[in-house]
Amino acid sequence: MPLFRHMGDERSFAGTAFCIDGYLLTAGHVLNREQTYYLRNGADWHALQYDLWTPRQLPGDDKHGYDIALYPIPGLHSPLSLAQADAEPLDELDVICWQWLTTGLRQVATRCLVLSEHDDDGYRRISTVDRITHGSSGCPVMRDGRVYGIVTMGRDHVDTAGMGPLKRHLEQNTCWMFKVSHIRRFLPR
């Protein structure tokens, strides 16, 4: 679901969010202003008070920070669930996000490949078939309705050795995802 800074104004698009177990999840950096944000669900707009978010971003001197934010919405249901384990290198997953393009807002669905490079602090690098840009932050990385991570930050120009049949499509389309094992640490039990 897309998040906005101003209700009814697609030009204020901030990023993507999704729901699991009565919580809306997104990347912490999507909420870069202390203000009310707005969630668009179909034609409906919902105000999300800034002080109800639980932002989880560590100070900038951390290598990546824990880039996650949660918002409680009791009764909000979703077919998504958290995966039981982290994705492994060479797993093929799906990324579904919203992006702001010159033609306006659109939803993008693409495949990704989990790369072997990872950070011990909760992140794993992925490479997408289609380029995802502004607005993809906060979207789920999933397979069969199970979420394996949240897209957090982009990175281009990666060594594509060992990427198999998707190699020719993935040379510049890389980003980081916050792993499901770490998402679980922040969700209330």
DRENDO-1510 file (C-alpha; in Angstrom, 1 decimal, always signed):
<recs>
REC; n; res; u; v; w
REC; 1; MET; +0.0; +0.0; +0.0 .
REC; 2; PRO; +1.4; +3.5; -0.8 .
REC; 3; LEU; +2.1; +6.0; +1.9 .
REC; 4; PHE; +1.8; +9.8; +1.4 .
REC; 5; ARG; +2.7; +13.0; +3.2 .
REC; 6; HIS; -0.5; +14.7; +2.2 .
REC; 7; MET; -4.0; +13.2; +1.8 .
REC; 8; GLY; -5.2; +13.1; -1.8 .
REC; 9; ASP; -1.8; +14.3; -3.2 .
REC; 10; GLU; +0.0; +11.5; -5.1 .
REC; 11; ARG; +3.0; +13.9; -5.6 .
REC; 12; SER; +3.6; +13.6; -1.8 .
REC; 13; PHE; +4.3; +9.8; -2.2 .
REC; 14; ALA; +6.8; +8.7; +0.5 .
REC; 15; GLY; +7.1; +4.9; +0.1 .
REC; 16; THR; +5.4; +1.5; +0.3 .
REC; 17; ALA; +3.9; -0.3; +3.3 .
REC; 18; PHE; +2.3; -3.7; +4.0 .
REC; 19; CYS; +0.3; -5.3; +6.8 .
REC; 20; ILE; +1.0; -8.4; +8.9 .
REC; 21; ASP; -0.8; -9.4; +12.1 .
REC; 22; GLY; -2.5; -6.0; +12.7 .
REC; 23; TYR; +0.6; -4.0; +12.1 .
REC; 24; LEU; +1.5; -1.8; +9.1 .
REC; 25; LEU; +5.2; -2.2; +8.3 .
REC; 26; THR; +7.5; +0.0; +6.2 .
REC; 27; ALA; +11.2; +1.1; +6.1 .
REC; 28; GLY; +12.0; +3.5; +9.0 .
REC; 29; HIS; +13.5; +6.1; +6.6 .
REC; 30; VAL; +10.2; +6.5; +4.8 .
REC; 31; LEU; +8.9; +8.4; +7.8 .
REC; 32; ASN; +11.5; +11.2; +7.6 .
REC; 33; ARG; +9.3; +13.9; +8.9 .
REC; 34; GLU; +7.4; +14.3; +12.2 .
REC; 35; GLN; +3.9; +14.6; +10.7 .
REC; 36; THR; +0.7; +12.7; +9.9 .
REC; 37; TYR; +1.2; +10.2; +7.1 .
REC; 38; TYR; -1.6; +8.9; +4.9 .
REC; 39; LEU; -2.2; +5.4; +3.7 .
REC; 40; ARG; -4.2; +4.8; +0.5 .
REC; 41; ASN; -6.0; +1.5; +0.4 .
REC; 42; GLY; -7.9; +1.5; -2.9 .
REC; 43; ALA; -9.9; +4.7; -3.0 .
REC; 44; ASP; -9.8; +5.1; +0.8 .
REC; 45; TRP; -7.4; +7.3; +2.7 .
REC; 46; HIS; -6.4; +6.7; +6.3 .
REC; 47; ALA; -4.5; +9.1; +8.5 .
REC; 48; LEU; -1.6; +7.6; +10.5 .
REC; 49; GLN; -0.4; +9.8; +13.4 .
REC; 50; TYR; +3.4; +10.1; +13.5 .
REC; 51; ASP; +3.6; +9.5; +17.2 .
REC; 52; LEU; +2.0; +6.1; +16.9 .
REC; 53; TRP; +4.7; +4.7; +14.6 .
REC; 54; THR; +7.4; +2.8; +16.3 .
REC; 55; PRO; +10.4; +3.9; +14.2 .
REC; 56; ARG; +13.5; +1.7; +14.5 .
REC; 57; GLN; +16.4; +3.5; +12.9 .
REC; 58; LEU; +19.7; +3.5; +14.7 .
REC; 59; PRO; +22.0; +6.6; +14.5 .
REC; 60; GLY; +23.7; +7.3; +11.2 .
REC; 61; ASP; +27.1; +6.0; +12.4 .
REC; 62; ASP; +25.7; +2.5; +12.3 .
REC; 63; LYS; +26.6; +0.6; +9.1 .
REC; 64; HIS; +22.9; +0.4; +7.9 .
REC; 65; GLY; +20.7; +1.0; +10.9 .
REC; 66; TYR; +17.6; -1.0; +11.7 .
REC; 67; ASP; +15.5; +0.5; +9.0 .
REC; 68; ILE; +12.0; -0.6; +10.0 .
REC; 69; ALA; +8.8; +1.1; +11.4 .
REC; 70; LEU; +5.6; -0.4; +12.7 .
REC; 71; TYR; +2.1; +1.1; +13.1 .
REC; 72; PRO; -0.6; -0.7; +15.0 .
REC; 73; ILE; -3.9; -1.1; +13.1 .
REC; 74; PRO; -6.1; -3.6; +15.0 .
REC; 75; GLY; -8.4; -5.4; +12.8 .
REC; 76; LEU; -6.4; -4.8; +9.6 .
REC; 77; HIS; -6.0; -8.2; +8.0 .
REC; 78; SER; -3.7; -9.4; +5.3 .
REC; 79; PRO; -3.1; -12.7; +3.5 .
REC; 80; LEU; +0.7; -12.1; +4.2 .
REC; 81; SER; +2.6; -13.8; +7.0 .
REC; 82; LEU; +6.2; -13.8; +8.1 .
REC; 83; ALA; +8.4; -16.6; +6.8 .
REC; 84; GLN; +9.8; -19.0; +9.4 .
REC; 85; ALA; +13.4; -18.5; +8.3 .
REC; 86; ASP; +15.6; -16.0; +6.5 .
REC; 87; ALA; +16.0; -16.3; +2.7 .
REC; 88; GLU; +19.1; -18.1; +1.5 .
REC; 89; PRO; +21.5; -17.2; -1.3 .
REC; 90; LEU; +20.1; -17.9; -4.7 .
REC; 91; ASP; +16.5; -18.0; -3.5 .
REC; 92; GLU; +14.1; -16.4; -6.0 .
REC; 93; LEU; +11.5; -14.1; -4.4 .
REC; 94; ASP; +9.0; -11.5; -5.4 .
REC; 95; VAL; +9.1; -7.7; -4.8 .
REC; 96; ILE; +5.8; -5.8; -5.0 .
REC; 97; CYS; +6.1; -2.1; -4.5 .
REC; 98; TRP; +4.7; +1.3; -5.5 .
REC; 99; GLN; +6.8; +3.8; -7.5 .
REC; 100; TRP; +6.5; +7.4; -8.5 .
REC; 101; LEU; +7.3; +7.8; -12.2 .
REC; 102; THR; +6.9; +10.9; -14.4 .
REC; 103; THR; +3.6; +9.4; -15.6 .
REC; 104; GLY; +2.4; +9.1; -12.0 .
REC; 105; LEU; +2.1; +6.4; -9.3 .
REC; 106; ARG; +2.1; +2.7; -10.3 .
REC; 107; GLN; +2.5; -0.7; -8.7 .
REC; 108; VAL; +5.5; -2.8; -9.8 .
REC; 109; ALA; +5.9; -6.5; -9.3 .
REC; 110; THR; +9.3; -8.1; -10.1 .
REC; 111; ARG; +11.3; -11.1; -9.3 .
REC; 112; CYS; +14.5; -10.9; -7.3 .
REC; 113; LEU; +17.5; -13.2; -6.5 .
REC; 114; VAL; +19.0; -13.3; -3.0 .
REC; 115; LEU; +22.7; -12.7; -3.3 .
REC; 116; SER; +25.4; -14.3; -1.2 .
REC; 117; GLU; +26.7; -11.0; +0.2 .
REC; 118; HIS; +25.0; -10.1; +3.5 .
REC; 119; ASP; +25.5; -8.0; +6.6 .
REC; 120; ASP; +25.6; -9.7; +9.9 .
REC; 121; ASP; +23.4; -6.8; +11.3 .
REC; 122; GLY; +20.2; -8.0; +9.7 .
REC; 123; TYR; +20.4; -7.3; +6.0 .
REC; 124; ARG; +20.7; -9.3; +2.9 .
REC; 125; ARG; +21.4; -8.0; -0.6 .
REC; 126; ILE; +19.0; -8.8; -3.4 .
REC; 127; SER; +19.0; -8.2; -7.1 .
REC; 128; THR; +15.8; -7.5; -9.0 .
REC; 129; VAL; +14.9; -8.3; -12.6 .
REC; 130; ASP; +13.1; -4.9; -13.1 .
REC; 131; ARG; +14.7; -1.8; -11.7 .
REC; 132; ILE; +12.9; -0.5; -8.5 .
REC; 133; THR; +13.3; +3.1; -7.6 .
REC; 134; HIS; +11.9; +5.8; -5.4 .
REC; 135; GLY; +8.9; +4.5; -3.4 .
REC; 136; SER; +10.0; +0.9; -3.2 .
REC; 137; SER; +11.4; +1.4; +0.3 .
REC; 138; GLY; +9.2; -0.4; +2.8 .
REC; 139; CYS; +7.8; -3.0; +0.4 .
REC; 140; PRO; +7.7; -6.7; +1.1 .
REC; 141; VAL; +10.1; -9.3; -0.3 .
REC; 142; MET; +8.1; -12.5; -0.4 .
REC; 143; ARG; +7.2; -15.8; -1.9 .
REC; 144; ASP; +3.8; -17.5; -1.8 .
REC; 145; GLY; +2.4; -14.9; +0.7 .
REC; 146; ARG; +5.3; -15.4; +3.1 .
REC; 147; VAL; +7.5; -12.3; +3.8 .
REC; 148; TYR; +11.3; -12.7; +3.9 .
REC; 149; GLY; +12.2; -9.1; +4.2 .
REC; 150; ILE; +11.5; -5.4; +3.7 .
REC; 151; VAL; +13.3; -3.4; +1.0 .
REC; 152; THR; +15.3; -0.7; +2.7 .
REC; 153; MET; +18.1; +0.8; +0.5 .
REC; 154; GLY; +19.3; +0.7; -3.0 .
REC; 155; ARG; +22.7; +0.1; -4.4 .
REC; 156; ASP; +23.9; -0.2; -8.0 .
REC; 157; HIS; +26.8; -1.6; -10.0 .
REC; 158; VAL; +27.3; -5.0; -8.5 .
REC; 159; ASP; +29.5; -7.9; -9.5 .
REC; 160; THR; +27.0; -10.4; -11.0 .
REC; 161; ALA; +29.2; -13.5; -10.9 .
REC; 162; GLY; +27.2; -16.6; -10.0 .
REC; 163; MET; +23.8; -15.3; -10.8 .
REC; 164; GLY; +22.9; -18.0; -13.2 .
REC; 165; PRO; +20.1; -17.5; -15.8 .
REC; 166; LEU; +19.0; -14.1; -14.4 .
REC; 167; LYS; +22.5; -12.6; -14.8 .
REC; 168; ARG; +21.9; -10.5; -17.9 .
REC; 169; HIS; +18.9; -8.8; -16.3 .
REC; 170; LEU; +20.3; -8.0; -12.9 .
REC; 171; GLU; +23.5; -6.1; -13.4 .
REC; 172; GLN; +22.5; -2.8; -11.9 .
REC; 173; ASN; +19.3; -3.6; -10.0 .
REC; 174; THR; +20.5; -4.3; -6.5 .
REC; 175; CYS; +19.3; -3.2; -3.1 .
REC; 176; TRP; +19.2; -4.4; +0.6 .
REC; 177; MET; +16.4; -6.0; +2.4 .
REC; 178; PHE; +16.0; -6.2; +6.2 .
REC; 179; LYS; +15.7; -9.9; +7.0 .
REC; 180; VAL; +12.6; -11.6; +8.5 .
REC; 181; SER; +14.5; -12.8; +11.6 .
REC; 182; HIS; +15.2; -9.2; +12.5 .
REC; 183; ILE; +11.6; -8.1; +11.6 .
REC; 184; ARG; +10.4; -10.6; +14.2 .
REC; 185; ARG; +12.6; -8.9; +16.9 .
REC; 186; PHE; +10.7; -5.7; +16.6 .
REC; 187; LEU; +7.1; -7.0; +16.3 .
REC; 188; PRO; +5.4; -7.2; +19.7 .
REC; 189; ARG; +4.8; -10.7; +20.8 .
</recs>
